[in-house]
Amino acid sequence: MSKHRISLTVEGVDPPHKLVRVDDFLRELRLLLSSLREVEFQTRYPSGGSLYYNIVELSYGSPATVVIEPLPADPVIDISSDVVSTFTSIVDSINLGKPLQKKVTHSLLEKLSAMVSPVGKTLSLVQLSTPTATFPLTRDFAHHAEELLRPEESWPGFMRGMLEAINVHKGANLFRIYPDIGPSKITCHFPEELQAIAIQSIGRFVEVKGTLKYKSAALYPHEVQVSNLQALPDEEELPTLTDLQGIAPNATGSQLSEDFVRELRNAAD
């Protein structure tokens, strides 16, 4: 059996067979897959690489169990071991109530905590396991995850990403940006005076400046209180090297450009 496989086990509450509701089973599986994607998103930089997940075992005795295995989309760049080891390390630390060894995303902690919410209601058991360890997702697990979510820090700064999912209904005034690197998404709250440019920037890559909010256990901000919003030019709008040719003819004064560059190289040496 591959050491990279992860098992999800769920058990219902209704006697005598403790059958699992379809919605509960799909919800837990989606949350697990989404959590793994969060770890994958952080792990793929700077090496690149991506994964897909196969169901390699599926059983419905009591309890129901599904076993998934990550596989590299490109065999040359296989990050499956890093993703699974990082994920299980995070789950283990939360399960034991220990500080995390590295920063994680805010949404990952939310998803892991959410996996516990049906326990004691429509599910009697939610459990993750690998070939070497088992992690019951109990109320204590959720409590530890929520403790990591509670402390918050605020710092001035900026973030860039694609602006989507805007909501101006009844003065909500929020949108989400999706950065190319870093967190998968960030919720941004903006003042009324920025509403017009926010609407105009839907589907554009933008830079938001303001107060960035971090959970103390999180590597990246999860929220921005926006004070300034700027839509960045599309790639085709940016000047090419040919466009820049001759733009500053007097930049080197009376000195030939070759001599100017040569002096810069000599200074660097």
Short mmCIF file of the C-alpha atoms (twelve columns), coordinates in Angstrom:
data_MODEL
# 
_entry.id   MODEL 
# 
loop_
_atom_site.group_PDB 
_atom_site.id 
_atom_site.type_symbol 
_atom_site.label_atom_id 
_atom_site.label_alt_id 
_atom_site.label_comp_id 
_atom_site.label_asym_id 
_atom_site.label_seq_id 
_atom_site.Cartn_x 
_atom_site.Cartn_y 
_atom_site.Cartn_z 
_atom_site.pdbx_PDB_model_num 
ATOM 1   C CA . MET A 1   0.000   0.000  0.000   1 
ATOM 2   C CA . SER A 2   1.325   3.461  -0.919  1 
ATOM 3   C CA . LYS A 3   2.476   5.493  2.067   1 
ATOM 4   C CA . HIS A 4   0.902   8.556  0.455   1 
ATOM 5   C CA . ARG A 5   -2.672  7.337  0.747   1 
ATOM 6   C CA . ILE A 6   -5.161  9.030  3.072   1 
ATOM 7   C CA . SER A 7   -8.302  7.367  4.393   1 
ATOM 8   C CA . LEU A 8   -11.502 9.137  5.382   1 
ATOM 9   C CA . THR A 9   -13.818 7.166  7.664   1 
ATOM 10  C CA . VAL A 10  -17.325 8.321  8.611   1 
ATOM 11  C CA . GLU A 11  -20.106 6.694  10.586  1 
ATOM 12  C CA . GLY A 12  -23.729 7.720  10.968  1 
ATOM 13  C CA . VAL A 13  -25.791 7.891  14.140  1 
ATOM 14  C CA . ASP A 14  -29.046 6.152  13.197  1 
ATOM 15  C CA . PRO A 15  -29.362 2.622  14.644  1 
ATOM 16  C CA . PRO A 16  -28.953 -0.182 14.010  1 
ATOM 17  C CA . HIS A 17  -26.525 0.156  11.077  1 
ATOM 18  C CA . LYS A 18  -25.422 3.770  11.564  1 
ATOM 19  C CA . LEU A 19  -25.895 4.518  7.893   1 
ATOM 20  C CA . VAL A 20  -24.215 7.635  6.520   1 
ATOM 21  C CA . ARG A 21  -26.245 10.295 4.784   1 
ATOM 22  C CA . VAL A 22  -25.127 11.054 1.222   1 
ATOM 23  C CA . ASP A 23  -24.833 14.795 1.919   1 
ATOM 24  C CA . ASP A 24  -22.582 14.141 4.930   1 
ATOM 25  C CA . PHE A 25  -20.331 11.764 3.007   1 
ATOM 26  C CA . LEU A 26  -19.923 14.136 0.050   1 
ATOM 27  C CA . ARG A 27  -19.397 17.126 2.333   1 
ATOM 28  C CA . GLU A 28  -16.609 15.449 4.306   1 
ATOM 29  C CA . LEU A 29  -14.903 14.205 1.146   1 
ATOM 30  C CA . ARG A 30  -15.067 17.660 -0.463  1 
ATOM 31  C CA . LEU A 31  -13.629 19.304 2.660   1 
ATOM 32  C CA . LEU A 32  -10.789 16.779 2.784   1 
ATOM 33  C CA . LEU A 33  -9.962  17.269 -0.901  1 
ATOM 34  C CA . SER A 34  -10.183 21.047 -0.571  1 
ATOM 35  C CA . SER A 35  -7.871  20.943 2.473   1 
ATOM 36  C CA . LEU A 36  -5.322  18.914 0.540   1 
ATOM 37  C CA . ARG A 37  -5.579  21.412 -2.312  1 
ATOM 38  C CA . GLU A 38  -4.772  24.219 0.143   1 
ATOM 39  C CA . VAL A 39  -1.577  22.428 1.185   1 
ATOM 40  C CA . GLU A 40  -0.769  21.604 -2.439  1 
ATOM 41  C CA . PHE A 41  -1.192  25.254 -3.445  1 
ATOM 42  C CA . GLN A 42  1.473   26.284 -0.927  1 
ATOM 43  C CA . THR A 43  3.776   23.319 -1.606  1 
ATOM 44  C CA . ARG A 44  4.027   23.728 -5.377  1 
ATOM 45  C CA . TYR A 45  6.120   26.910 -5.096  1 
ATOM 46  C CA . PRO A 46  8.835   27.319 -6.204  1 
ATOM 47  C CA . SER A 47  9.179   23.861 -7.759  1 
ATOM 48  C CA . GLY A 48  5.813   23.843 -9.524  1 
ATOM 49  C CA . GLY A 49  3.883   20.624 -9.992  1 
ATOM 50  C CA . SER A 50  0.273   19.680 -9.382  1 
ATOM 51  C CA . LEU A 51  -1.646  16.618 -8.248  1 
ATOM 52  C CA . TYR A 52  -4.812  14.740 -9.016  1 
ATOM 53  C CA . TYR A 53  -6.471  12.331 -6.598  1 
ATOM 54  C CA . ASN A 54  -7.675  8.804  -7.284  1 
ATOM 55  C CA . ILE A 55  -10.114 6.799  -5.198  1 
ATOM 56  C CA . VAL A 56  -8.200  3.566  -4.666  1 
ATOM 57  C CA . GLU A 57  -10.511 1.933  -2.121  1 
ATOM 58  C CA . LEU A 58  -14.158 2.412  -1.266  1 
ATOM 59  C CA . SER A 59  -15.971 0.306  1.296   1 
ATOM 60  C CA . TYR A 60  -19.267 0.474  3.083   1 
ATOM 61  C CA . GLY A 61  -19.304 -1.855 6.001   1 
ATOM 62  C CA . SER A 62  -19.556 -0.107 9.286   1 
ATOM 63  C CA . PRO A 63  -18.113 2.473  9.192   1 
ATOM 64  C CA . ALA A 64  -17.843 3.756  5.606   1 
ATOM 65  C CA . THR A 65  -14.303 4.378  4.337   1 
ATOM 66  C CA . VAL A 66  -12.817 5.939  1.221   1 
ATOM 67  C CA . VAL A 67  -9.088  5.857  0.484   1 
ATOM 68  C CA . ILE A 68  -7.601  8.471  -1.848  1 
ATOM 69  C CA . GLU A 69  -4.131  8.680  -3.326  1 
ATOM 70  C CA . PRO A 70  -2.463  11.806 -4.750  1 
ATOM 71  C CA . LEU A 71  -0.631  11.345 -8.040  1 
ATOM 72  C CA . PRO A 72  1.504   13.859 -9.947  1 
ATOM 73  C CA . ALA A 73  0.043   15.402 -13.071 1 
ATOM 74  C CA . ASP A 74  3.647   15.623 -14.291 1 
ATOM 75  C CA . PRO A 75  5.747   12.621 -13.174 1 
ATOM 76  C CA . VAL A 76  8.901   14.746 -13.373 1 
ATOM 77  C CA . ILE A 77  7.641   17.037 -10.578 1 
ATOM 78  C CA . ASP A 78  6.140   14.829 -7.876  1 
ATOM 79  C CA . ILE A 79  5.091   16.791 -4.771  1 
ATOM 80  C CA . SER A 80  2.718   14.117 -3.437  1 
ATOM 81  C CA . SER A 81  5.048   13.102 -0.604  1 
ATOM 82  C CA . ASP A 82  5.531   16.719 0.524   1 
ATOM 83  C CA . VAL A 83  1.800   17.444 0.398   1 
ATOM 84  C CA . VAL A 84  0.778   14.373 2.395   1 
ATOM 85  C CA . SER A 85  3.548   14.730 4.982   1 
ATOM 86  C CA . THR A 86  2.776   18.439 5.472   1 
ATOM 87  C CA . PHE A 87  -0.954  17.782 5.705   1 
ATOM 88  C CA . THR A 88  -0.601  14.954 8.244   1 
ATOM 89  C CA . SER A 89  1.864   17.022 10.301  1 
ATOM 90  C CA . ILE A 90  -0.694  19.848 10.487  1 
ATOM 91  C CA . VAL A 91  -3.528  17.471 11.425  1 
ATOM 92  C CA . ASP A 92  -1.354  15.754 14.036  1 
ATOM 93  C CA . SER A 93  -0.371  19.063 15.667  1 
ATOM 94  C CA . ILE A 94  -3.991  20.234 15.801  1 
ATOM 95  C CA . ASN A 95  -5.110  16.856 17.157  1 
ATOM 96  C CA . LEU A 96  -2.548  17.069 19.982  1 
ATOM 97  C CA . GLY A 97  -3.213  20.746 20.657  1 
ATOM 98  C CA . LYS A 98  0.393   21.646 19.839  1 
ATOM 99  C CA . PRO A 99  1.673   24.781 18.070  1 
ATOM 100 C CA . LEU A 100 1.977   24.345 14.318  1 
ATOM 101 C CA . GLN A 101 5.507   23.846 13.025  1 
ATOM 102 C CA . LYS A 102 4.850   26.204 10.113  1 
ATOM 103 C CA . LYS A 103 2.314   28.835 9.150   1 
ATOM 104 C CA . VAL A 104 -0.800  27.646 7.302   1 
ATOM 105 C CA . THR A 105 -3.660  29.303 5.469   1 
ATOM 106 C CA . HIS A 106 -6.662  30.630 7.337   1 
ATOM 107 C CA . SER A 107 -9.047  28.736 5.051   1 
ATOM 108 C CA . LEU A 108 -7.268  25.406 5.721   1 
ATOM 109 C CA . LEU A 109 -7.923  25.729 9.461   1 
ATOM 110 C CA . GLU A 110 -11.544 26.650 8.735   1 
ATOM 111 C CA . LYS A 111 -12.051 23.590 6.523   1 
ATOM 112 C CA . LEU A 112 -10.481 21.166 8.996   1 
ATOM 113 C CA . SER A 113 -12.606 22.610 11.792  1 
ATOM 114 C CA . ALA A 114 -15.723 22.342 9.588   1 
ATOM 115 C CA . MET A 115 -15.141 18.608 9.106   1 
ATOM 116 C CA . VAL A 116 -16.038 18.128 12.780  1 
ATOM 117 C CA . SER A 117 -19.334 20.044 12.744  1 
ATOM 118 C CA . PRO A 118 -21.612 17.019 11.953  1 
ATOM 119 C CA . VAL A 119 -20.077 14.928 14.767  1 
ATOM 120 C CA . GLY A 120 -22.659 14.304 17.463  1 
ATOM 121 C CA . LYS A 121 -25.460 15.410 15.144  1 
ATOM 122 C CA . THR A 122 -25.702 13.331 11.970  1 
ATOM 123 C CA . LEU A 123 -22.320 11.582 12.291  1 
ATOM 124 C CA . SER A 124 -20.895 9.659  15.216  1 
ATOM 125 C CA . LEU A 125 -17.373 9.424  13.763  1 
ATOM 126 C CA . VAL A 126 -15.093 11.328 11.384  1 
ATOM 127 C CA . GLN A 127 -11.560 10.013 11.130  1 
ATOM 128 C CA . LEU A 128 -8.520  10.554 8.936   1 
ATOM 129 C CA . SER A 129 -5.736  8.013  8.702   1 
ATOM 130 C CA . THR A 130 -2.555  7.143  6.839   1 
ATOM 131 C CA . PRO A 131 -0.769  3.777  6.767   1 
ATOM 132 C CA . THR A 132 1.121   4.848  9.913   1 
ATOM 133 C CA . ALA A 133 -1.249  7.061  11.931  1 
ATOM 134 C CA . THR A 134 -4.898  7.684  12.788  1 
ATOM 135 C CA . PHE A 135 -6.487  11.051 13.587  1 
ATOM 136 C CA . PRO A 136 -10.022 11.148 15.017  1 
ATOM 137 C CA . LEU A 137 -11.633 14.500 14.261  1 
ATOM 138 C CA . THR A 138 -13.359 15.160 17.569  1 
ATOM 139 C CA . ARG A 139 -14.758 18.227 19.320  1 
ATOM 140 C CA . ASP A 140 -11.337 18.676 20.917  1 
ATOM 141 C CA . PHE A 141 -9.786  18.746 17.441  1 
ATOM 142 C CA . ALA A 142 -12.236 21.472 16.361  1 
ATOM 143 C CA . HIS A 143 -11.547 23.410 19.571  1 
ATOM 144 C CA . HIS A 144 -7.792  23.332 18.928  1 
ATOM 145 C CA . ALA A 145 -8.309  24.499 15.324  1 
ATOM 146 C CA . GLU A 146 -10.578 27.326 16.488  1 
ATOM 147 C CA . GLU A 147 -7.967  28.403 19.045  1 
ATOM 148 C CA . LEU A 148 -5.492  28.782 16.204  1 
ATOM 149 C CA . LEU A 149 -8.047  30.851 14.283  1 
ATOM 150 C CA . ARG A 150 -8.834  33.213 17.153  1 
ATOM 151 C CA . PRO A 151 -5.712  35.427 17.587  1 
ATOM 152 C CA . GLU A 152 -5.438  38.089 14.901  1 
ATOM 153 C CA . GLU A 153 -2.814  40.650 13.914  1 
ATOM 154 C CA . SER A 154 -3.153  43.678 11.631  1 
ATOM 155 C CA . TRP A 155 -0.454  45.291 9.515   1 
ATOM 156 C CA . PRO A 156 -0.418  47.901 6.748   1 
ATOM 157 C CA . GLY A 157 0.460   46.517 3.335   1 
ATOM 158 C CA . PHE A 158 -0.805  45.577 -0.095  1 
ATOM 159 C CA . MET A 159 -1.847  42.478 -2.050  1 
ATOM 160 C CA . ARG A 160 -2.439  41.787 -5.727  1 
ATOM 161 C CA . GLY A 161 -4.857  39.393 -7.371  1 
ATOM 162 C CA . MET A 162 -7.793  38.914 -9.730  1 
ATOM 163 C CA . LEU A 163 -10.883 40.738 -8.436  1 
ATOM 164 C CA . GLU A 164 -13.985 38.528 -8.362  1 
ATOM 165 C CA . ALA A 165 -17.144 37.801 -6.345  1 
ATOM 166 C CA . ILE A 166 -18.086 41.393 -5.523  1 
ATOM 167 C CA . ASN A 167 -21.042 42.121 -3.232  1 
ATOM 168 C CA . VAL A 168 -22.460 45.652 -2.823  1 
ATOM 169 C CA . HIS A 169 -25.927 44.558 -1.618  1 
ATOM 170 C CA . LYS A 170 -27.177 46.725 1.274   1 
ATOM 171 C CA . GLY A 171 -23.771 48.288 1.741   1 
ATOM 172 C CA . ALA A 172 -21.881 45.013 2.156   1 
ATOM 173 C CA . ASN A 173 -19.084 46.435 -0.026  1 
ATOM 174 C CA . LEU A 174 -16.772 43.461 -0.242  1 
ATOM 175 C CA . PHE A 175 -15.016 41.527 -2.957  1 
ATOM 176 C CA . ARG A 176 -12.506 38.722 -3.144  1 
ATOM 177 C CA . ILE A 177 -9.176  38.720 -4.886  1 
ATOM 178 C CA . TYR A 178 -7.417  35.573 -6.032  1 
ATOM 179 C CA . PRO A 179 -3.609  36.011 -6.004  1 
ATOM 180 C CA . ASP A 180 -1.321  34.060 -8.317  1 
ATOM 181 C CA . ILE A 181 0.813   33.110 -5.313  1 
ATOM 182 C CA . GLY A 182 0.189   33.117 -1.578  1 
ATOM 183 C CA . PRO A 183 -3.342  32.576 -0.266  1 
ATOM 184 C CA . SER A 184 -5.948  31.061 -2.559  1 
ATOM 185 C CA . LYS A 185 -8.287  34.024 -1.930  1 
ATOM 186 C CA . ILE A 186 -8.587  37.143 0.243   1 
ATOM 187 C CA . THR A 187 -11.771 38.928 1.322   1 
ATOM 188 C CA . CYS A 188 -11.545 42.701 0.874   1 
ATOM 189 C CA . HIS A 189 -13.810 45.283 2.544   1 
ATOM 190 C CA . PHE A 190 -13.869 48.675 0.848   1 
ATOM 191 C CA . PRO A 191 -15.399 52.104 1.591   1 
ATOM 192 C CA . GLU A 192 -18.291 53.590 -0.354  1 
ATOM 193 C CA . GLU A 193 -16.036 55.961 -2.299  1 
ATOM 194 C CA . LEU A 194 -14.229 53.009 -3.912  1 
ATOM 195 C CA . GLN A 195 -17.408 51.253 -5.057  1 
ATOM 196 C CA . ALA A 196 -17.302 52.578 -8.641  1 
ATOM 197 C CA . ILE A 197 -13.700 51.517 -9.295  1 
ATOM 198 C CA . ALA A 198 -14.351 48.163 -7.586  1 
ATOM 199 C CA . ILE A 199 -17.235 47.449 -9.955  1 
ATOM 200 C CA . GLN A 200 -15.195 48.589 -12.966 1 
ATOM 201 C CA . SER A 201 -12.339 46.300 -11.908 1 
ATOM 202 C CA . ILE A 202 -14.310 43.042 -11.889 1 
ATOM 203 C CA . GLY A 203 -12.304 40.463 -13.806 1 
ATOM 204 C CA . ARG A 204 -9.149  42.621 -13.649 1 
ATOM 205 C CA . PHE A 205 -5.878  42.074 -11.830 1 
ATOM 206 C CA . VAL A 206 -5.791  44.676 -9.059  1 
ATOM 207 C CA . GLU A 207 -3.619  45.969 -6.244  1 
ATOM 208 C CA . VAL A 208 -5.324  46.643 -2.916  1 
ATOM 209 C CA . LYS A 209 -3.669  48.689 -0.178  1 
ATOM 210 C CA . GLY A 210 -4.811  49.022 3.397   1 
ATOM 211 C CA . THR A 211 -4.842  47.065 6.644   1 
ATOM 212 C CA . LEU A 212 -4.007  43.383 6.177   1 
ATOM 213 C CA . LYS A 213 -5.451  41.016 8.779   1 
ATOM 214 C CA . TYR A 214 -3.641  37.807 9.700   1 
ATOM 215 C CA . LYS A 215 -4.517  34.953 11.971  1 
ATOM 216 C CA . SER A 216 -1.454  34.346 14.131  1 
ATOM 217 C CA . ALA A 217 -1.111  30.770 12.800  1 
ATOM 218 C CA . ALA A 218 -1.596  31.837 9.187   1 
ATOM 219 C CA . LEU A 219 1.127   32.487 6.655   1 
ATOM 220 C CA . TYR A 220 -0.879  34.978 4.581   1 
ATOM 221 C CA . PRO A 221 -3.592  37.561 5.262   1 
ATOM 222 C CA . HIS A 222 -7.199  36.418 5.003   1 
ATOM 223 C CA . GLU A 223 -8.784  39.862 4.908   1 
ATOM 224 C CA . VAL A 224 -7.966  43.436 3.872   1 
ATOM 225 C CA . GLN A 225 -9.611  46.652 4.999   1 
ATOM 226 C CA . VAL A 226 -9.055  48.515 1.730   1 
ATOM 227 C CA . SER A 227 -8.021  52.180 1.653   1 
ATOM 228 C CA . ASN A 228 -6.836  52.264 -1.968  1 
ATOM 229 C CA . LEU A 229 -7.695  50.168 -5.033  1 
ATOM 230 C CA . GLN A 230 -5.907  50.235 -8.376  1 
ATOM 231 C CA . ALA A 231 -6.676  48.183 -11.462 1 
ATOM 232 C CA . LEU A 232 -3.420  47.027 -13.048 1 
ATOM 233 C CA . PRO A 233 -2.967  47.085 -16.837 1 
ATOM 234 C CA . ASP A 234 -3.548  43.920 -18.807 1 
ATOM 235 C CA . GLU A 235 -0.441  42.212 -20.176 1 
ATOM 236 C CA . GLU A 236 -1.158  43.357 -23.736 1 
ATOM 237 C CA . GLU A 237 -1.292  46.966 -22.495 1 
ATOM 238 C CA . LEU A 238 2.233   46.869 -21.052 1 
ATOM 239 C CA . PRO A 239 5.108   48.300 -23.121 1 
ATOM 240 C CA . THR A 240 7.489   45.902 -24.846 1 
ATOM 241 C CA . LEU A 241 11.275  46.270 -24.940 1 
ATOM 242 C CA . THR A 242 10.918  47.692 -28.448 1 
ATOM 243 C CA . ASP A 243 8.520   50.348 -27.133 1 
ATOM 244 C CA . LEU A 244 11.125  51.387 -24.538 1 
ATOM 245 C CA . GLN A 245 13.867  51.836 -27.123 1 
ATOM 246 C CA . GLY A 246 14.954  55.482 -27.264 1 
ATOM 247 C CA . ILE A 247 12.485  56.578 -24.553 1 
ATOM 248 C CA . ALA A 248 15.229  58.380 -22.572 1 
ATOM 249 C CA . PRO A 249 17.896  59.504 -25.049 1 
ATOM 250 C CA . ASN A 250 19.705  61.701 -22.517 1 
ATOM 251 C CA . ALA A 251 19.789  59.201 -19.658 1 
ATOM 252 C CA . THR A 252 23.603  58.808 -19.847 1 
ATOM 253 C CA . GLY A 253 24.368  62.455 -20.579 1 
ATOM 254 C CA . SER A 254 27.260  62.887 -23.000 1 
ATOM 255 C CA . GLN A 255 28.549  59.384 -22.270 1 
ATOM 256 C CA . LEU A 256 28.071  56.607 -24.796 1 
ATOM 257 C CA . SER A 257 25.605  53.961 -23.601 1 
ATOM 258 C CA . GLU A 258 28.247  51.246 -24.092 1 
ATOM 259 C CA . ASP A 259 30.658  53.052 -21.766 1 
ATOM 260 C CA . PHE A 260 27.884  53.663 -19.235 1 
ATOM 261 C CA . VAL A 261 26.964  49.968 -19.104 1 
ATOM 262 C CA . ARG A 262 30.652  48.990 -18.950 1 
ATOM 263 C CA . GLU A 263 31.162  51.201 -15.896 1 
ATOM 264 C CA . LEU A 264 28.155  49.668 -14.184 1 
ATOM 265 C CA . ARG A 265 29.568  46.174 -14.776 1 
ATOM 266 C CA . ASN A 266 32.996  47.188 -13.470 1 
ATOM 267 C CA . ALA A 267 31.416  48.665 -10.340 1 
ATOM 268 C CA . ALA A 268 29.508  45.437 -9.746  1 
ATOM 269 C CA . ASP A 269 32.733  43.444 -10.030 1 
# 
